[in-house]
Amino acid sequence: MALKLKYFEDFKGNRTILMSVDKQSLQMFFETINDWENNNKTICLTNLPYVQAFNQTELTLCVSRNNTGLYETADGFVFTLPYEGWNYVKELLKALLNSKSGHGHQYIDYDSICGQLNDTGLVISLNEYHEDDWIGWKA
């Protein structure tokens, strides 16, 4: 299964990017951000072979001293955190990877990392949304 990515104007009352994963794609995503020290400091998720974006949802992840969180640009969304912020995200991903139930979710938002709230959040969901859900969301 691919990591599936879609922006919702109203997902349970909030502007949200949903990242739906199974264990394998979650592990690949974890390895992608864990390997930042050996790669560029910017990753366009939609360019990765294991990512399937819906409705042209573009999400770029950045490491920077600027701690701006998740914000919308003319080209899509950018999530910018310092290394410490991404280390916190990795801890949240590890918790999902080690989930005994095999499903769950984490809210990866600026508020939980930096104490400020941006108008868009990121939810990473492990085995909670299935193919039937995505068929309805493709439009």
Secondary structure, DSSP 4 states (H G I P E B T S, - for coil): --EEEEEEEEETTEEEEEEEE-HHHHHHHHHHHHTGGGS-SEEEGGGSTTEEESTT--EEEEE-S---EEEEETTEEEEEE-HHHHHHHHHHHHHHHT-SSS-EEEEE-HHHHHS---SEEEEEEES-S-HHHHHHH--
